[in-house]
Amino acid sequence: MTMPWRHRLRLLRRGAWYALAAMLVLAALGNGVGSQLLPLAERHPERIAAWLGERAGRPVAFDHVTTRWTRRGPLLRLDNLRIGDSANPLRIGDAEVLVAQYAGLLPGRSFTELRLRGVDLTLQRSADGQWQVRGLPGQQAGGDPLEALSNLGELQLAQARLHVLAPELGLDLRLPRIDLRLRVEGERVRAGARAWLREGAQPFDIAGELDRATGNGRVYAGTRQADLAALAGTFDVAGVSPLSGRGRLRGWAQLRGHRVVAVRADAGLLDVRLRGSAAAGAAAPTQALGELVLDASWAGSLQDWQLRLPRLRIGDGARRQTLDGLALAGGERRYALRAQRVDVAPLLQLAALSDALAPSLRHWLRTTAPGALVQDIVLAGERGGRLRASARIDGFRFDPVGHAPGMRGVSGWLQADQDGLRLRFDRAAQVAFDWPAGFGVVHAFTLDGEAVLWRDGNGWTVRTPGLALDGDPLRLQARGGIGFQGDGSRPQLDLAVDIGDVPVSAAHGFWVHHLMPKATVQWLDAALQGGVLRNVHAVVAGDLDDWPFRNEPGMAGAGVFRADAHIDTGTVKFQPDWPAAQRMNADVSFVADGFSLTGSANLAGVPVSALKAGIARFGRAELQVDAAAGGDAGNFLAMLRASPLHKEHRDILDNLRAAGPAQARVQLLLPLHHQQPPSSRIEGTVALGGVRLAEQRWKVAFEQVRGQARFDRGGFDASDLQVRQDGAPGLLSLRAGPHVRDPAHAFEATLQAASDIDGLLAKAGNLDWLKPHVRGSSSWTTELAVPRVATPGSQPARLRLRSSLVGTALDLPAPLRKPAAQALATEIEIRLPLESGEVEATLGNLLSLRSRTSNGRTGLRLQLGGGPAGAPPASGLLVGGRVEQLDALDWVGIAAGGSGNADLPLRRIELEAAHLQVLGSDVGTARMVVVPAPRGTSVQVQGAGISGALLVPTQGGATIAGRFERLHWSLPVADKDAAPAPANAPASAADPAAVPPLLLDVADLRIGRTAMGRARFRSTPVAGGLRMDEFTTAGGKQRLSASGSWLGRGGSARTQFKLDVASDDIGALLDGFGFGGQVAGGKGRLGAEASWRGGPGEFGLTSVEARLSTDVRDGQLLEIEPGAGRVLGLLGVAQLRRRLTLDFSDFFSKGFAFDRIQGDATLAQGQLRTDDLAVRGPAAEIHVRGSTDLRNRRFDQTVEVRPKSGSLLTAVGALAGGPVGAAVGAVANAVLDKPMRGIGAKTYRVTGPWAEPKVEAIARENAAQAAAGRAPGD
């Protein structure tokens, strides 16, 4: 029965496993037996040498052997192995022989392998191009080591070192390790190796075969895991060595006669970087190529070779360069290049790495990164002979580096031969000229024309017959050329350029920044702002070694550079912080290294009729400008507002207005030759010919301002300008900056002119509260000072006003009343600004004040009587000081009128007065304190003659209530020597209508020394004044009742007064009024009705008009010494400053008793007249008629004495006192020495001055005639 195939297969597989197991067992058994026998063989080295000699076919010797069993078989280590005759052996050195008992069974394999370690090999190329290997064992003796070792089997070199040396190719490569297996089969040698370019690096494989007889063969070397970093620093080709790169790298070479005749290379590398040779003192340059794909074939010899690159691609992504189809040829005599399309940028960068190029060219290639797309390239030539070349160039470019420019976009057609080249530009190509160090901006344009380059001696010359450059807005036509001498000197220029109309602003892009001072460029950029350049022509001819081409001694004829143009409607800003010159029409010329400009312009609205500017030399650039202008002063002021002066004097210039004719001259010197140039110098003058100036803040205006002002960069000086203010002439001086008199000030102004006081107070801000009380005009000196630096704690701007106030009247109560003709040294100092400044003022030694306004609140402090005022309060009014005289009623009226002023609330008034005036009377020394109260203002008065308080209500028109514990009202003392008050004496400044209703109660009223008891005073405001409703006293022997009115103010004021006094003791009343010792006892009434111009304080006997009456009974006229000048007030009017007087001499030693004194009198224009004054007594009656001139102090009276009985008429007294009593006294003096001897009546006439009156007796008929002659109305 036939066995199934599956069963057969199973049996076969099982048998195979059994056979394999048996073989393994046998091999293991053999290995075990062999390993046991190796020590035995080691003890018999002669047998090992004999066995090896049989294999090599030559004697073999060695010094020592050691054995070791390996997996492949026994390994013999032989020391100092020698092959051949002992006389001249082939010395191998230490070696290993592996007996591969199993591998030798394979076809083509040997049972033995010879291993050598640490051999130094050299692969060297000779000058004739042949390659040979040196360093094999035995090669030193001149034999063929391969022939001697071939019978020992395969030759293995482990951990050998290889030195590849080709001096003609610049190759000197050392491989630190190579493992080589070499097998010799007759003339044929086959080899395989693995080599390491660097310890630890990825190895590459080498394979090759060689016919030892012919020297023909082939070699492969390569790897798919190449790492070019392993080659870094190991070798270079023309100075270029690999730095990094990973990927595929393979090469095949063909050998003929031991020479390389063809090479094919295949590469696919990533991240390729190459390193070039380092220039002197610089680091080695590197080039990152990115991806490199190469398929290249080279054939020939160094004398004649060809290189084809069917595929060459460099770079990654968008930077990838395709150079497929490049073909090169070269050799000792000829060279050629042909390509359809080549991007030369990567090739030029590779060339820049090579030290085969000149260092300057390598530097230019590396730094400028030139490139272009070159098409249809045809190049053929012979070294030192003919040349033919043509190509189409697209997008030629090179980058700017350092001070050198760059260019891109140049396209055209190139033709060249051995003598020169010609480039015809493609006018459709957009060219960009980039010169950061020079122009600083990129200029785009097109080129139309051609340029020709040829060698000229040792140099080169470039010329163009005509080249049009069109770069909107710049269009130019150039012709001429540039010559390069080739000796390192500057080129020779011969160019002419015509430029079409171009905006002035286009010039900003053509400054050569690195050759011009930075400050010059900055000034040009800022200065040239607008306009059009027309008719621009430029020519330059000469050797730049002779630059600049100035027409100076020793330089004439060296060359010429000139560019002329016309500026149409230009705008030039000569200084960045000054207004620009606009609508400029000027001719400008650039000659050598400078320029000049002549024309006209408009500067901030000011017509500049003559303008000259220029820079003599750009190397030391100093701009000089000279301009003359005329126009309206308002335009000049607008120019100053737009200048640097506005920064420091903003408030002054912004509030100043000007109009009128003015002429100016300006000179500017602006250094531009330093990177940080010094400050410019600007100066000029302005002539004012009848200009109107106005200052808005202080409402100051000047007309017809004439004079000259000087100004410079720091400020101005306008001294002694003739002005008119409010029609009055004056002198005005203005100074600013370095021209001020005080270095701490930035601005000073002085005005000397007559000014109305109301206008000045209006400008003084918080002094306008004085306006209702002042009038007139005076000569004032006004000084304004503004500090240079306004810092916290520094002095603010100050306005100072000084005057004698002659011509200005102060309508204020005493002590501040001043007539216009009186001089009062006054100084006002105001710290600006007005809305938040401080005011200090002094009026002689009468008043000083300080006022401060802050945050809308004003504080004012007044100091009366001299001495500086203290710091003002935060808000409100403080008054203090000591004065000689103070009119209480007038000041209460002013205080009441301002008590409700919310802008200046009262804080406190505290004054001491040596003479406090109350209703025209002096109450003596007193202290007055005025403070705010809950419902008004509290006035407290304390002194020896007065003590009490008033409450002045806040509400307008409310009653002022007062209560006084005492009021001692002293009577005015008659001064015989006092001159009469002048007619033009100033009237009271108080407004009676401003005095609110008064309600005053006095507990103890004294008039003179007379106690009047309790007193009441009531008044009511009426239209235009004040009415006294009640003034009464009660509670004593004297009872007073008065009423009256005070209407109008100032010169139109008038006072009317009606008085009635009832007395129980006339003698005491007269004694209290200062007429004591004249009358004793008596009771009766005194009355008066009086009126006078002015207020109560202006009462005077020479100005009052009055009707007086008296009726007194039962009293006695006391004895009075004749001529003693005592005054007896018969009329008893307490309010009169002059009293009716009677001067008596003794009629009797005991005086004169009277039953009744009765009569009336009138007082007008200083004349006191009576017609019916009668003194009736028990002994006689005395009648007085006539007048007394109070102004000239003269008598004109008649006294009639009528005795009642003869015995009683021996002693008749005469009345005395004033106009009546003086005459009676004179008669009494005359009759004392002649007692009456008869009973008949007697009449006396009294005339002459008061001091020495003339008394004479007259007959009755003469007395009657005299009386008739003095009828009323005389």
Order of alpha helices (4+ residues) and beta strands (2+ residues): alpha-alpha-beta-beta-beta-beta-beta-beta-beta-alpha-beta-beta-beta-beta-beta-beta-beta-beta-beta-beta-beta-beta-alpha-alpha-beta-beta-beta-beta-beta-beta-beta-beta-beta-beta-alpha-beta-beta-beta-beta-beta-beta-alpha-alpha-alpha-beta-beta-beta-beta-beta-beta-beta-alpha-beta-beta-beta-beta-beta-beta-beta-beta-alpha-beta-beta-beta-beta-beta-beta-beta-beta-beta-beta-beta-alpha-beta-beta-beta-beta-beta-beta-alpha-beta-beta-alpha
